[in-house]
Amino acid sequence: PSASGRAILVGTLKQLKLESPKLSAKFSATGKSRKEAFIIKSSTDRLILTAETELGVSHAVFALLEKLGCRWFFPTKTWTVIPRKNKFAITADIFDYPKIPSRSIWYQWGFIHDEANGYKKSMQDYYDWARHNRMASSFKTSIGHIWPKIYRENKVEFDAHPEYFLWNVKKKRFETAKVNRGIKIDTFHPGVEKIFKKYVLAYFKKHPNADMVGTGPSDGYMTGLISKTNPKATPSDIAFHGSNVAAKALKEAAKTNPLYKNKFVGQYAYADYSDPPTFPLEDNVYIELTGGFIHGKLSYSELLKVWPKYVKQMGFYRYYSVFQWNHDTLPGGEGANVVQIRKIIPSLYHEQHAVSICCESGNNWGLHGRGYYLANKLMLNPDANADAILEDFYSKAFGPAANVMKKYYEMFDPGNDPFICQNLLGQGAELIRKAGEMTKDNPEISARIDDLKVFWGYVMYRWNYEKASLTKDKAAILAAVRDLCTHAYRSRFRYMNHWEAIRQQWLGGGGLKLPEWKNPKTAHWKGLPDYDKKGVEQLFEKVREVFPFQKIKIKNFSNDLVPISLPKSKNTVVKQECGIWQGRHMMWMYSFGEPLEITIQPNLTGSKKATICTLKNRDGKILTIERRKPNKQICKFIFKVPKPGLYQVFIDNRFWRLCDYNTTTPMVIPTKKNYLHHGWQTPTCFYVPRGTKNLILIGYFSNDCNIFTDNWTHIVGKIKKSKNGEIQSIPVPEGKDGCIWSFANVCVNKLWFINAPNYLGYSPYGMMVPKELVEKDGLTVREVGE
């Protein structure tokens, strides 16, 4: 209290003696979020911050501070904003609680722990950020891959009973722990059922305040394994039966012991057990559906609709950052994909009634910080205004450079399909330079720009490593690795990159396999302190030398495509296999009124996924959806069309290729700025507009390859091997513009034409081009019967 009698009262309802039946009912109405609900109430001389729990009180304090302008964008002091205020006024009362009760953004590969205080510091910084931003859980889920733990706690019994394990059909043996460290358990065996019951009851005796116990399978798949006890059981049946048995045991025990009341059994819907089982699940079984590694019969979109019919409550596991996939460099993973985050979290809450969202992430805030911050805000309140949250981030973090930094973040947002190449990186570095210039007189904001300049140092060193790896020069590669690791280690406490992932995964067994470099005692990367201001500027000058700012005029073309007429050879109509594609891809096809036919060979990597083919009109309206079972070796789709014209056809399968393609069928596949396709390409066509002097493209190519015209007989140029997406310029010979060109026998990862239409075809006679080029280039539109 002040001398005038004014006071801010902070404490639980009990501590402040404010308990009442009315308030109890108010808190009870929040359901599973009750532990985190809070009240901020003002009067003439009192401001009360209270809740039923200390966690709720903490939320009240930081909600008030946020309302007063405090921000904790990233988990360091540099990214903390504390405004200076002589006074403040709170007039409206607030009662709030998290709409999603369990929220987690956690670090794959953990905290820094290669020195005395590294682990404690990085861990404390993370938990401080979580507390300041109210990232917590009223309802604590426990999922995980638990079978190995159950085995270890019952090792003697398991080892004495090989029949407790799944049966390997091919090798005709039980997959005991001696032959399979993955621990694959036959949950239908009566002995195993008893172990599961005993395990969950003992768990809650030891952890009486826990909400849930995990009982799910070990990581990996059950391919080729069956239950000898129940040979007809599916992988999902095997995975969920143990959890179901455990859930029944808890409900039975709760009848006589309140300790087991309202307790849940949790496991993932994942891998080849992502589908629901063939039997009903107990209402205290909790499922967390993963956002990747879905290898059951149903697609992820189908699972989103099906699973809520099987369980009363469920959560979702998202892969925001997996170092093995994005290597901490641009454009990043799902955690950087704000375009997607702002759609998915509200959808999971409103449509699937998400109780939890668990995000596997990394300590890499230079890459994913904006996304982590927004995701946490939306998990607190899925109806929050994402635009307002982002504008607040830009303005408070970057002040006068807010608009520049907004452009920067949106440029590299994976949801905007950035083509990561030297030119785009040059544009990004230029925006960082411009932001630094605009904020140089503001030390607090300038320090944040410095952090991002240090992040760009990592981008540069990773780029240099990728270039060195193409040379296969071991000395050059090790020098690039040393530069990268020295940089990442000395700047590790800025948390721009996930040092522990680099050290453990990349230097360790999963990446470069340099154990002597992984070990801090024998490391080549120690010894240098973090960068000072001058060092940051010197580093960034190197960045700009590697990624110079280049102005390139990009020509844009419409998707108003028409088939063009070309002189035919005698062997025009042939059927061929075409390329290898990954995931969901769209094709443009043209019908003169006849049905559209598409034949594909799915599941080229052996995984059994259903194939879904969707027909849309040119404007994207769905006309037909057809599905083929996972065991189909060849999938043929025939779509009747309402009228002649242009249509979109979407193929959704993990790895697939077109086959039996009639080379006169008008069809093109748009190139993508992100991942394109795998495998060695069959002859692939594209159109070079008339008047083009130099064909300019950016691509990731596995090897040098020739470019042809005149039915693959005349070489007009060469594409160079590239792993970094350098700009390539190919002179156009006289008379070879306004023609169909092609390439073959190369593995293309990404491809983008700067001054040509970004559509690939598999036959010059089936090519389509944007309509505006027909008149401009003097082309002939193909007619019916040609």
C-alpha positions in Angstrom: 0.0 0.0 0.0 1.1 3.6 -0.7 0.9 6.5 1.8 -2.4 7.5 0.2 -3.8 4.1 0.9 -3.7 2.8 -2.7 -2.4 -0.7 -3.1 -1.8 -3.5 -5.6 -2.8 -6.8 -4.0 -1.3 -10.0 -5.5 -2.1 -13.5 -4.3 -4.4 -16.4 -4.5 -8.1 -16.1 -3.6 -7.3 -17.9 -0.3 -4.4 -15.7 0.5 -6.4 -12.5 -0.1 -9.5 -14.0 1.6 -11.6 -13.5 -1.4 -13.0 -17.0 -1.8 -16.7 -17.3 -2.5 -19.1 -19.8 -4.1 -19.8 -17.3 -6.9 -16.1 -17.0 -7.8 -15.6 -20.8 -7.4 -18.3 -21.3 -10.0 -16.7 -18.8 -12.3 -13.4 -20.6 -12.2 -15.0 -24.0 -12.5 -16.6 -23.0 -15.8 -13.2 -22.8 -17.4 -12.9 -26.6 -17.4 -9.4 -28.0 -17.8 -8.0 -24.4 -17.8 -9.1 -23.7 -14.2 -5.6 -23.8 -12.8 -4.5 -21.0 -15.1 -7.6 -18.7 -14.9 -7.1 -15.3 -13.2 -8.8 -12.1 -12.3 -7.5 -8.5 -12.6 -10.0 -6.2 -10.7 -9.7 -2.5 -10.1 -11.4 -0.1 -7.8 -10.8 3.5 -6.6 -7.8 2.6 -4.4 -7.1 -1.1 -5.1 -5.8 -3.2 -8.0 -6.3 -6.9 -7.3 -4.4 -9.7 -9.2 -5.7 -13.0 -8.0 -6.5 -16.6 -9.0 -7.2 -20.0 -7.4 -3.6 -21.1 -7.9 -0.1 -19.6 -7.8 0.2 -20.3 -11.6 -2.9 -18.3 -12.2 -1.6 -15.5 -10.1 1.6 -15.5 -12.1 -0.4 -15.3 -15.3 -2.3 -12.3 -13.9 0.9 -10.4 -13.1 2.4 -10.9 -16.6 -0.9 -10.2 -18.3 -1.0 -6.9 -16.5 2.6 -6.1 -17.5 1.8 -7.0 -21.1 -1.1 -4.7 -21.0 1.3 -2.0 -19.8 3.6 -2.6 -22.8 6.1 -5.1 -21.6 7.2 -7.7 -24.1 9.4 -10.8 -24.0 9.7 -11.7 -27.7 12.7 -14.0 -27.5 14.3 -15.5 -24.3 17.1 -13.0 -23.9 17.3 -9.5 -22.4 18.1 -8.1 -25.9 14.6 -9.1 -27.0 12.8 -7.8 -23.9 10.9 -4.5 -24.0 10.2 -2.7 -20.7 8.6 0.7 -21.3 9.2 3.5 -18.9 6.0 4.8 -17.3 5.5 7.2 -14.3 1.9 6.1 -13.9 -0.7 3.8 -15.4 -4.4 3.3 -15.2 -6.5 0.1 -15.3 -10.2 0.7 -15.6 -11.8 -2.5 -17.0 -11.8 -5.7 -15.0 -10.3 -8.8 -16.6 -11.2 -12.5 -16.2 -9.1 -14.7 -18.5 -7.8 -18.2 -19.0 -6.0 -20.1 -21.8 -8.4 -21.5 -24.3 -6.1 -24.5 -25.0 -5.3 -26.0 -21.6 -1.9 -27.6 -22.5 0.6 -25.6 -24.6 4.2 -26.5 -25.3 7.0 -25.2 -27.5 10.0 -27.3 -26.5 13.6 -27.8 -27.7 14.5 -30.9 -29.6 18.2 -31.6 -28.6 17.7 -29.8 -25.3 19.6 -27.0 -23.6 23.2 -26.0 -23.9 25.2 -28.3 -21.6 28.8 -28.3 -22.8 30.2 -26.3 -19.9 29.7 -25.6 -16.2 26.7 -23.2 -16.3 25.6 -23.5 -19.9 22.7 -25.9 -19.1 21.4 -23.9 -16.2 21.5 -20.5 -18.1 19.8 -21.7 -21.3 17.2 -23.6 -19.3 16.5 -20.7 -17.0 16.2 -18.3 -20.0 13.7 -20.6 -21.6 11.6 -21.1 -18.5 11.6 -17.3 -17.9 10.3 -16.7 -21.4 7.6 -19.4 -20.9 6.5 -17.8 -17.6 6.5 -14.3 -19.0 4.4 -15.4 -22.0 2.1 -17.6 -20.0 3.1 -20.8 -21.8 2.1 -23.5 -19.4 -0.4 -26.3 -18.8 -3.5 -26.7 -16.6 -3.9 -30.2 -18.0 -0.5 -31.9 -18.2 -0.3 -34.5 -21.0 2.1 -37.4 -20.9 2.6 -39.2 -24.2 6.0 -40.3 -25.5 7.3 -43.6 -26.8 6.9 -45.6 -23.5 7.2 -49.3 -24.5 11.0 -49.3 -23.8 10.4 -47.8 -20.3 7.7 -50.5 -19.6 10.2 -53.1 -20.8 13.0 -51.8 -18.6 10.8 -51.8 -15.5 9.7 -55.4 -16.2 12.9 -56.7 -17.9 13.2 -60.0 -16.1 9.7 -61.0 -17.0 9.9 -59.9 -20.6 13.2 -61.6 -21.2 11.8 -64.8 -19.7 8.8 -64.7 -22.2 9.8 -64.1 -25.8 6.1 -64.5 -26.7 5.5 -61.1 -25.1 7.0 -59.6 -28.2 5.6 -59.2 -31.7 6.3 -61.9 -34.3 8.5 -61.2 -37.3 6.7 -63.0 -40.2 9.7 -63.0 -42.6 12.4 -64.0 -40.1 10.0 -66.3 -38.2 11.0 -65.2 -34.8 9.8 -63.1 -31.9 11.3 -59.5 -31.9 12.8 -59.8 -28.4 14.9 -57.0 -26.9 18.0 -59.0 -27.9 17.3 -58.8 -31.6 15.3 -55.5 -31.7 16.2 -52.6 -29.5 13.0 -50.9 -30.7 11.0 -53.0 -28.2 7.9 -54.1 -30.1 5.4 -55.6 -27.7 2.4 -57.9 -28.3 -0.1 -56.0 -26.2 -2.8 -58.7 -26.8 -0.8 -61.3 -24.8 -2.5 -61.8 -21.3 0.9 -61.5 -19.6 1.5 -58.1 -21.3 -2.0 -56.9 -20.4 -1.2 -57.5 -16.7 2.1 -55.6 -17.0 0.3 -52.6 -18.6 -2.3 -52.6 -15.8 0.3 -52.8 -13.1 2.4 -50.1 -14.8 -0.3 -47.4 -14.9 -1.6 -48.1 -11.3 2.0 -47.9 -10.0 2.6 -44.7 -11.9 -0.2 -42.7 -10.3 0.7 -44.0 -6.9 4.2 -42.5 -7.5 2.8 -39.4 -9.2 -0.6 -38.7 -7.6 -0.8 -35.2 -9.0 -0.3 -36.3 -12.6 -3.2 -36.0 -15.1 -1.9 -38.6 -17.5 0.4 -41.6 -18.0 1.9 -42.4 -21.4 1.7 -46.0 -22.6 2.4 -45.7 -26.3 4.6 -47.7 -28.6 8.4 -47.2 -29.2 9.4 -45.0 -32.0 9.3 -46.5 -35.5 7.1 -48.9 -37.4 5.6 -52.3 -37.0 6.2 -53.3 -40.7 6.4 -57.1 -41.0 5.4 -57.7 -37.4 2.2 -59.3 -36.1 0.6 -60.3 -32.8 0.8 -64.0 -32.4 -2.0 -63.8 -29.9 -4.2 -61.9 -32.3 -2.9 -62.4 -35.9 -5.6 -60.3 -37.5 -4.8 -57.2 -35.4 -3.8 -54.1 -37.3 -0.7 -52.0 -36.2 -3.3 -49.6 -34.7 -5.0 -52.4 -32.9 -1.7 -53.5 -31.4 -0.6 -50.0 -30.5 -3.9 -48.9 -28.9 -4.9 -52.2 -27.2 -2.3 -51.7 -24.4 -3.6 -48.2 -23.8 -7.2 -49.4 -23.7 -6.4 -52.1 -21.2 -4.6 -49.6 -19.0 -7.5 -47.1 -19.3 -10.0 -49.8 -18.2 -7.8 -50.7 -15.2 -7.8 -47.1 -14.1 -11.5 -46.7 -14.3 -12.0 -50.0 -12.4 -9.5 -48.9 -9.7 -11.2 -45.4 -9.4 -14.4 -47.1 -8.2 -12.7 -47.9 -4.8 -9.8 -45.4 -4.8 -10.2 -41.7 -5.7 -6.5 -41.5 -6.5 -7.3 -42.9 -10.0 -10.3 -40.7 -10.7 -10.2 -38.5 -13.8 -6.8 -40.0 -14.8 -5.9 -40.5 -18.5 -3.8 -42.8 -20.6 -2.1 -41.1 -23.5 -0.3 -42.1 -26.7 0.5 -40.8 -30.2 -1.5 -41.6 -33.3 1.6 -41.9 -35.5 3.6 -43.9 -38.1 1.7 -47.0 -39.2 -0.7 -46.7 -36.2 -1.9 -43.2 -37.1 -5.4 -44.7 -38.0 -7.9 -45.5 -35.3 -8.1 -49.1 -34.2 -10.9 -51.5 -35.2 -12.4 -51.4 -31.6 -13.9 -48.6 -29.5 -11.6 -46.7 -27.1 -12.2 -46.0 -23.5 -13.2 -42.4 -22.8 -10.1 -41.9 -20.7 -7.8 -42.7 -23.6 -6.1 -39.5 -24.8 -4.7 -39.3 -28.3 -2.1 -36.9 -29.7 -2.2 -36.9 -33.5 1.2 -36.1 -35.1 1.6 -33.6 -37.9 4.0 -35.9 -39.8 5.0 -39.5 -40.3 1.4 -40.4 -41.1 1.7 -43.9 -42.6 -1.7 -45.5 -42.0 -4.4 -45.9 -44.6 -5.9 -42.5 -44.0 -4.4 -39.1 -44.9 -3.8 -36.4 -42.3 -6.9 -34.4 -43.4 -9.0 -37.6 -43.1 -7.6 -38.3 -39.7 -8.6 -34.8 -38.5 -12.2 -35.7 -39.2 -12.2 -39.3 -38.0 -10.3 -39.3 -34.7 -12.7 -36.9 -32.8 -15.3 -39.6 -33.3 -13.2 -42.2 -31.4 -12.0 -40.1 -28.4 -13.6 -37.5 -26.3 -10.5 -35.4 -26.0 -7.3 -35.2 -28.1 -4.3 -33.1 -28.8 -1.9 -32.4 -31.6 1.8 -32.8 -32.1 3.4 -30.4 -34.5 7.0 -30.4 -36.0 7.9 -26.7 -35.7 11.7 -27.3 -36.0 13.6 -30.5 -36.7 17.3 -29.8 -37.2 17.8 -32.8 -39.4 15.3 -31.3 -41.8 16.0 -27.5 -41.9 19.6 -27.4 -40.5 18.7 -24.1 -38.8 18.9 -22.1 -42.0 16.4 -20.3 -44.2 13.5 -20.6 -44.8 13.1 -22.8 -41.7 10.4 -25.3 -40.7 6.8 -25.0 -39.7 7.8 -22.7 -36.8 8.7 -20.0 -39.3 5.6 -20.6 -41.4 3.4 -17.9 -39.9 1.0 -18.2 -42.9 0.3 -21.7 -41.7 0.5 -21.2 -38.0 -2.2 -18.5 -38.0 -4.6 -20.9 -39.8 -3.8 -24.3 -38.1 -4.0 -23.3 -34.4 -7.5 -21.7 -34.7 -8.7 -24.6 -36.8 -7.4 -27.3 -34.4 -9.2 -25.5 -31.6 -12.5 -24.8 -33.2 -12.9 -27.8 -35.5 -11.0 -30.5 -33.6 -11.5 -29.0 -30.0 -7.8 -29.4 -29.3 -7.0 -29.8 -25.6 -3.2 -29.7 -26.2 -0.8 -28.6 -28.8 2.8 -29.8 -28.4 5.4 -28.3 -30.7 8.8 -30.0 -31.3 11.0 -27.0 -31.8 14.6 -25.7 -31.4 16.6 -23.0 -29.6 16.8 -21.2 -32.9 15.0 -17.9 -32.5 16.8 -16.2 -35.4 15.0 -18.5 -37.7 11.7 -19.3 -35.9 11.3 -16.6 -33.1 8.5 -14.7 -34.8 6.6 -18.0 -35.3 7.2 -19.3 -31.8 5.9 -16.0 -30.3 2.8 -15.9 -32.5 2.0 -19.6 -31.9 2.1 -19.2 -28.2 -0.2 -16.2 -28.4 -2.7 -18.1 -30.5 -2.6 -21.2 -28.2 -3.6 -18.9 -25.4 -6.4 -17.5 -27.5 -7.0 -18.9 -30.9 -9.4 -16.0 -31.7 -6.7 -13.4 -31.1 -6.0 -11.1 -33.9 -2.9 -12.5 -35.6 -2.3 -9.3 -37.7 -2.4 -7.2 -34.5 0.1 -9.5 -32.7 2.5 -9.4 -35.7 2.2 -5.6 -36.1 2.9 -5.2 -32.4 6.0 -7.5 -32.8 7.3 -5.4 -35.7 6.7 -2.0 -34.1 7.9 -2.8 -30.6 10.9 -4.9 -31.6 12.1 -2.8 -34.5 10.7 0.7 -34.1 11.4 2.8 -37.2 12.5 -0.3 -39.1 9.1 -2.1 -38.5 8.0 -2.0 -42.1 11.4 -3.2 -43.4 11.5 -6.1 -40.9 7.9 -7.0 -41.8 9.0 -7.3 -45.4 12.0 -9.3 -44.4 10.0 -11.9 -42.3 7.3 -12.2 -45.0 10.0 -12.6 -47.7 11.3 -15.8 -46.0 8.1 -17.2 -44.6 7.8 -20.8 -45.9 4.1 -20.2 -46.4 5.0 -17.7 -49.1 7.1 -20.2 -51.0 10.4 -18.4 -51.0 13.0 -19.8 -53.4 16.1 -19.8 -51.3 18.9 -18.8 -53.7 21.8 -16.4 -53.8 19.6 -13.6 -55.2 16.9 -13.9 -52.5 19.5 -14.1 -49.8 21.1 -11.0 -51.2 17.7 -9.2 -50.9 17.3 -10.4 -47.3 20.8 -9.3 -46.3 20.0 -5.9 -47.8 16.9 -5.5 -45.7 18.8 -6.4 -42.6 21.5 -3.8 -43.6 18.8 -1.2 -44.1 17.1 -1.9 -40.8 20.5 -1.6 -39.1 21.0 1.8 -40.6 17.6 3.0 -39.6 18.0 1.9 -36.0 21.7 2.7 -35.3 20.9 5.5 -32.9 18.7 3.3 -30.8 20.9 0.9 -28.8 18.1 -1.5 -27.7 16.7 -2.0 -31.2 20.2 -2.0 -32.8 21.2 -4.9 -30.5 18.3 -7.0 -31.9 19.4 -6.2 -35.5 22.9 -7.3 -34.4 21.5 -10.6 -33.3 19.9 -11.1 -36.7 23.2 -10.2 -38.4 24.9 -12.9 -36.3 22.1 -15.3 -37.5 23.0 -14.3 -41.1 26.6 -15.2 -40.3 25.4 -18.8 -39.7 23.4 -18.7 -43.0 26.6 -17.7 -44.8 28.7 -20.4 -43.1 26.1 -23.0 -43.9 26.0 -21.8 -47.5 29.8 -22.1 -47.7 29.7 -25.6 -46.3 27.1 -26.7 -48.9 29.4 -25.3 -51.6 32.4 -27.1 -50.2 30.6 -30.4 -49.9 30.1 -30.3 -53.7 33.8 -30.4 -54.2 34.4 -33.5 -52.2 37.6 -31.9 -51.0 37.9 -33.2 -47.4 40.2 -30.3 -46.3 37.8 -27.7 -47.7 34.8 -29.4 -46.1 36.4 -29.6 -42.7 37.5 -25.9 -42.9 33.9 -25.0 -43.6 32.7 -27.1 -40.7 35.2 -25.5 -38.4 34.1 -22.0 -39.4 30.4 -22.8 -38.9 30.9 -24.5 -35.5 33.2 -21.8 -34.3 30.6 -19.1 -35.2 27.7 -21.1 -33.7 29.5 -21.8 -30.5 30.8 -18.3 -29.8 27.3 -16.9 -30.4 25.4 -19.7 -28.7 23.8 -17.6 -25.9 22.2 -15.3 -28.4 20.0 -18.3 -29.2 19.8 -17.4 -32.9 20.8 -21.0 -33.8 20.4 -24.2 -31.8 24.0 -24.9 -30.8 23.1 -28.2 -29.1 21.5 -29.6 -32.2 24.5 -28.6 -34.3 26.9 -30.2 -31.7 24.9 -33.4 -31.0 23.2 -34.2 -34.3 25.3 -32.6 -37.0 28.7 -33.2 -35.5 27.6 -36.5 -33.9 26.5 -39.8 -35.3 23.5 -38.5 -37.2 25.3 -36.0 -39.4 29.0 -35.6 -40.1 30.1 -38.4 -37.7 33.0 -36.4 -36.2 32.9 -37.6 -32.5 36.1 -35.8 -31.7 34.5 -32.6 -32.8 31.3 -33.2 -30.9 33.2 -33.6 -27.6 34.0 -30.2 -26.1 37.2 -31.5 -24.6 38.6 -32.3 -28.1 36.7 -29.7 -30.1 38.2 -27.5 -32.8 35.6 -24.8 -32.3 36.2 -23.4 -28.8 38.2 -20.4 -27.6 36.6 -17.3 -29.1 34.3 -15.0 -27.2 31.0 -13.7 -28.5 31.1 -11.0 -31.1 31.3 -7.3 -30.0 29.7 -4.6 -32.0 32.7 -4.2 -34.3 32.9 -7.9 -34.8 29.2 -8.1 -35.8 29.8 -5.5 -38.5 32.9 -7.2 -39.8 30.9 -10.5 -39.9 28.0 -8.9 -41.7 30.3 -7.4 -44.3 31.4 -11.0 -45.2 27.8 -12.0 -45.4 27.1 -9.2 -47.9 30.1 -10.3 -50.0 28.7 -13.8 -50.2 25.1 -12.6 -50.8 25.4 -9.4 -52.8 22.3 -7.4 -53.5 21.3 -7.9 -57.2 18.3 -6.4 -58.9 16.8 -8.9 -61.3 13.7 -8.2 -63.2 11.3 -11.1 -62.8 8.8 -11.7 -65.6 5.4 -12.9 -64.4 3.0 -15.0 -66.5 -0.6 -15.9 -66.0 -2.1 -19.3 -65.3 -4.6 -18.8 -68.1 -3.1 -21.7 -70.1 -4.0 -23.0 -73.6 -2.6 -25.9 -75.6 -0.5 -25.0 -78.5 -0.2 -26.7 -81.9 3.2 -28.0 -83.1 4.2 -29.9 -86.2 3.8 -33.6 -85.4 6.3 -36.4 -86.1 5.1 -39.9 -87.0 5.7 -41.2 -83.5 3.9 -38.4 -81.6 1.4 -40.6 -79.7 3.4 -42.7 -77.2 2.9 -43.6 -73.6 5.7 -43.0 -71.2 6.6 -42.8 -67.5 7.3 -39.3 -66.3 9.5 -38.1 -63.4 9.2 -38.9 -59.7 7.2 -36.5 -57.4 6.9 -36.2 -53.7 3.7 -35.4 -51.8 0.8 -33.4 -53.1 1.2 -31.9 -56.5 -1.1 -30.0 -58.9 -1.3 -30.5 -62.6 -3.0 -28.3 -65.2 -4.8 -30.4 -67.8 -6.9 -29.4 -70.7 -9.9 -31.2 -72.1 -11.5 -30.7 -75.5 -14.6 -32.4 -74.0 -13.2 -35.9 -73.5 -12.7 -37.4 -70.0 -9.4 -36.6 -68.4 -7.3 -39.7 -67.7 -4.4 -39.9 -65.2 -2.5 -43.0 -64.3 0.1 -43.0 -61.6 2.4 -45.5 -59.8 2.1 -44.7 -56.1 4.2 -45.5 -53.0 7.6 -45.8 -54.8 9.5 -46.0 -51.5 7.5 -49.0 -50.3 5.3 -47.2 -47.7 1.7 -48.0 -48.3 -0.3 -44.8 -48.5 -3.8 -44.3 -50.0 -3.8 -42.2 -53.2 -6.2 -39.3 -53.5 -6.9 -37.5 -56.7 -9.0 -34.3 -56.8 -10.4 -32.6 -59.9 -11.1 -28.9 -59.7 -12.2 -26.4 -62.3 -9.8 -23.7 -63.4 -11.0 -21.4 -60.5 -10.3 -24.1 -57.9 -13.8 -25.3 -57.2 -13.8 -29.1 -56.3 -15.6 -31.2 -58.8 -14.7 -34.7 -57.9 -12.5 -36.5 -55.3 -11.5 -40.2 -55.8 -9.4 -42.4 -53.5 -7.5 -45.6 -54.2 -6.5 -48.1 -51.5 -2.9 -48.3 -50.3 -2.3 -51.7 -51.8 -2.9 -50.5 -55.4 0.3 -50.8 -57.5 -1.2 -48.7 -60.4 -3.9 -46.1 -59.9 -6.0 -45.0 -62.8 -8.4 -42.1 -62.6 -10.9 -41.1 -65.3 -12.8 -37.9 -64.7 -15.7 -36.8 -66.9 -15.7 -33.0 -67.3 -18.7 -30.7 -67.5 -17.3 -28.8 -70.5 -14.2 -28.3 -72.6 -11.5 -26.2 -70.9 -8.7 -26.0 -68.3 -8.8 -28.1 -65.1 -6.7 -28.6 -62.0 -5.8 -32.1 -61.0 -4.3 -32.8 -57.6 -2.4 -36.0 -56.9 -1.7 -36.8 -53.2 0.7 -39.7 -52.4 4.0 -39.8 -50.7 6.2 -40.7 -53.7 4.7 -41.3 -57.1 5.2 -41.0 -60.8 3.0 -40.5 -63.8 2.8 -43.5 -66.1 1.1 -44.4 -69.4 1.1 -40.7 -70.2 -0.3 -40.0 -73.6 2.1 -37.5 -74.9 -0.6 -35.6 -76.9 -2.6 -34.9 -73.7 -2.3 -31.2 -72.8 -0.7 -31.3 -69.4 1.8 -29.2 -67.4 3.0 -29.2 -63.8 3.8 -25.9 -62.2 7.3 -25.6 -60.8 7.6 -24.9 -57.1 9.9 -22.5 -55.2 10.1 -25.0 -52.4 10.7 -28.8 -52.7 9.9 -30.0 -56.2 10.6 -33.6 -56.9 12.9 -36.5 -56.6 14.6 -38.9 -58.9 16.1 -38.7 -62.4 13.8 -36.9 -64.7 12.6 -38.2 -68.0 12.7 -35.6 -70.8 11.0 -32.5 -69.4 9.8 -29.6 -71.5 9.4 -25.9 -70.9 8.7 -22.9 -73.1 11.1 -20.1 -73.9 9.3 -16.9 -75.0 10.1 -15.1 -78.2 12.6 -12.3 -77.8 14.4 -14.0 -74.9 18.2 -13.2 -75.3 19.3 -15.2 -72.2 17.3 -17.8 -70.3 17.7 -17.0 -66.6 16.9 -19.7 -64.0 17.6 -20.7 -60.5 17.7 -24.4 -59.6 19.2 -27.1 -57.5 20.6 -29.7 -59.9 22.4 -32.9 -59.1 24.7 -32.7 -62.1 25.5 -30.8 -65.2 23.0 -31.5 -67.9 22.3 -30.4 -71.5 19.3 -28.4 -72.7 17.8 -29.5 -76.0 15.3 -28.4 -78.6 14.2 -30.0 -81.9 13.0 -33.2 -80.2 16.0 -33.7 -78.0 18.5 -33.7 -80.9 20.0 -30.2 -80.8 21.9 -29.0 -77.7 21.2 -25.3 -77.1 22.9 -24.9 -73.7 23.9 -26.5 -70.4 22.6 -26.3 -66.9 25.4 -26.5 -64.3 25.3 -28.6 -61.2 24.2 -26.5 -58.2 23.3 -27.2 -54.6 23.0 -23.6 -53.5 20.6 -22.2 -56.1 23.0 -19.8 -57.9 21.5 -17.8 -60.8 22.3 -19.3 -64.2 22.1 -17.5 -67.5 22.0 -19.5 -70.7 22.4 -17.6 -74.0 19.5 -18.3 -76.4 20.8 -19.1 -79.9 19.3 -17.2 -82.8 16.0 -18.7 -83.9 15.7 -20.8 -80.8 13.4 -18.4 -78.9 9.7 -18.9 -79.1 10.4 -22.7 -78.9 9.9 -25.7 -76.6 13.2 -26.6 -74.8 13.8 -29.6 -72.6 16.3 -31.3 -70.3 16.7 -34.9 -69.0 18.8 -37.2 -66.9 19.1 -34.9 -64.0 17.8 -34.9 -60.4 16.0 -31.5 -60.0 15.3 -30.5 -56.4 14.0 -27.0 -57.1 13.6 -24.9 -60.2 12.4 -21.4 -61.0 12.5 -19.6 -64.3 13.1 -15.8 -64.0 12.0 -14.9 -67.5 10.0 -17.9 -68.8 6.7 -19.5 -67.7 7.1 -21.8 -64.7 5.4 -24.8 -66.2 6.9 -28.2 -67.0 5.6 -30.7 -69.5 6.6 -34.2 -70.5 6.0 -33.8 -74.3 6.2 -30.8 -76.6 2.9 -32.0 -78.2 1.2 -31.8 -74.8 2.6 -28.4 -73.8 0.5 -25.5 -72.7 1.6 -21.8 -72.4 0.0 -18.7 -70.9 -2.6 -17.3 -73.2 -1.0 -13.9 -73.4 2.1 -15.4 -75.1 0.0 -17.0 -77.9 -0.7 -13.6 -79.6 2.6 -12.0 -78.6 4.7 -14.9 -79.9 2.6 -15.8 -82.9 1.7 -19.3 -81.7 -1.3 -21.4 -82.8 -3.9 -22.6 -80.4 -4.5 -26.3 -80.7 -8.0 -27.3 -81.9 -10.1 -30.4 -81.3 -8.7 -33.5 -83.0 -5.2 -32.2 -83.4 
